[in-house]
Amino acid sequence: MSERPAVRLTAVSKRYPMHTPRGRLHSLKGALLHGELWRARQVGEGFLALDGVDLEIGRGETFAVIGPNGSGKSTLLKLVAGILRPTAGSVEIDGRVTALIELGAGFHPEISGRDNAIINGMMLGLSRAEVLRRLPEIVEFSGIGPFLDQPVKTYSSGMYVRLGFSVAVAVEPDVLVVDEILAVGDEAFAHRCLDRIARLQRRGTAILLVSHDLGLVEQLAQRALYLRGGTPVMTAPAGVAVARYRSDVAGEEAGAGAPAGSARRWGNGAVSLDAVDLVDGAGRSLRMLSSGESAAIRIAYTVRVPQEDFVFGVAINREDGGPVLGTNTELDGWTAERLAGSGEIALEFPRLELAPGRYLVDAAVHAKGGLAYDYACEALAFTVTAPVGWPGSYAPRHRWTPRGPAMSPPPG
Amino acid sequence: MSSGAPPLGVIASLYRHRGLVAMLVVRDLKARYRGTFFGYLWSLFNPLLLLAVYAAVFTWVIPARATSDVPYPIFLFAGLLPWLFGSGALLDSAIVLADNGPLLKKVVCPPEVFPAVTVLSHLVHHVLALPVLLAATAVAAGMGLMRFPWTVVLAPFALVLWVVAVSGLALAVAALAVHFRDLKDLLHNLLNLVFFATPIIYTLDRIPVRLLRRLIQANPVTPLIEVYRDVVLLGVLPSLLMWAWAAAVALVCWLAGVWVFSRLRETIAETV
């Protein structure tokens, strides 16, 4: 992509000062007399909440940040929102940012919903006239109709949050920063929020999302950053990052501690994937095939510790990270019985109807709960060719049937 | 790394967000009297009642005279109004950033907006109280107790100087109070001291000790209050030197306030 990313973080670190009265006075003096507030802190006092994060989010991309509590997710969000400044590194944002960190934060209880909406909108960067123009839409979306001119202290907490969300999305930001907000409100409103977020995605809004709802992350985000203790573990397609995080959590619960591994490959090593290949009907290894040919993804494994709880999974992603297919033996209804020794398992496609382009394959063997024995990202790359350069990733056999337009069929 | 925003940036940001500042001032005013029966009339009643109490106390309880040609209650009132505006704005500035913490931490919002809003909403109350003073002056003049001060047309100039000084100090107080919570209590006592060290309840020429008079004359708040009361009440045209002095104090307060604020601006959201 040639255009500038909507968000770019380069080697960003954030250190919080420790809050002691003396420390405060000291930093105050330093700031006033020597202008040394930042330099003094970089030397190493305080708490390092985020360390060395690099990140790029393109226009229209939805990017999630996941990780356990205290891993620096909210700090990252606030840095992107411009609420905090990085201690080191740079944060570049192209366009208007809106933060949905706490909905309705700063509503004044004594004044009406209308006035609060106007003030909130202006804080988010609109002019008064712009807010007024969008007010009908805000009111419609929030559904607070008759209460618009009542002071917000009389609102239920649901109404409060709905009004806050409505104002924030009415701003139509270029970059939207979202922190766990979809956990609030009832089911119906949560659905409308998701619809609205999808609309922003289509409009080209870059969305940075923090959520503990991993299902939602997989559903909404294309890519994700997995943070742990302020340090990035991996940036990967959302499904992969979520799988890694789930595996780590499952490993910790099993008392094994966080499993080690690189950003590309991890697992506890009970089973290891020896080879992942794309093969044709005759079992010959392939790197290139034409759209619609039959093919299989063959996984060879060796077991060190025999298992009774295991799932084999395969994911195909486009080269840019967009998911194409993800499935595993559990989803497809197979019941695990015993896994020992070494062997092979193949996922066969009678017709692999992919659009032309380059694809990457992730393969994994893990426990049902997500604990990875071996998870290999981008274990395999292959290229699909086709006579026509269809966009997208799915290219099934198809035919046009004109029953009206006078057209001549393609030659041949 | 930067050690703060450039001072000009703070001023530019205030200008850019003038619409928001105006809305927030209106919000403050609306919220303040929400649910009261008399509503905005309280802005008029409050100074009126204050004047009535002073008039009663200093006419019948302790008959006092400050200058020969103006009734003492009105004299006191004319000095108290700008003082209450200034000290009220500063005391509120010391808590305004903490009060708006959610906005600073959860919404992207420029912090300089809040002290500006505090000063402006106090200014609105002050301006609403001025007609009470003018009416009282007119009544006193009508009763032959004093001459009506036509210099009152210069009041906007005196008021501008006072507002400039208060705004600068409010910015500094707001930013410093974030780091140094004790400032709020310190300020309270400091303002008390300055109140008595400024000729508000007395006039300079009534101070018996020469040295003390010099000291109080050197108090930087003195010229600002004196200029204000001279034109609003006493009908005296302050000398050019007096104007210049008051203007210089106002300018220094403003510049110092903006400088302190811009130095601390970047740390506000994470400290508040």
Interface residues (C-beta under 8 A of the other chain):
Chain A: Y16 P17 H19 R24 L25 S27 L28 A31 L32 H34 G35 E36 L37 W38 R39 Q42 K78 A81 G82 I83 L84 R85 A88 V97 T98 A99 I101 E102 A105 G106 H108 E110 I111 D115 I118 I119 N120 M122 M123 L124 S127 R128 P151
Chain B: M1 S2 S3 G4 G19 L20 M23 L24 V26 R27 K30 A31 R34 G35 N100 P102 L103 L104 K105 K106 V107 V108 C109 L176 H179 F180 V260 R263 L264 E266 T267 A269 E270 T271
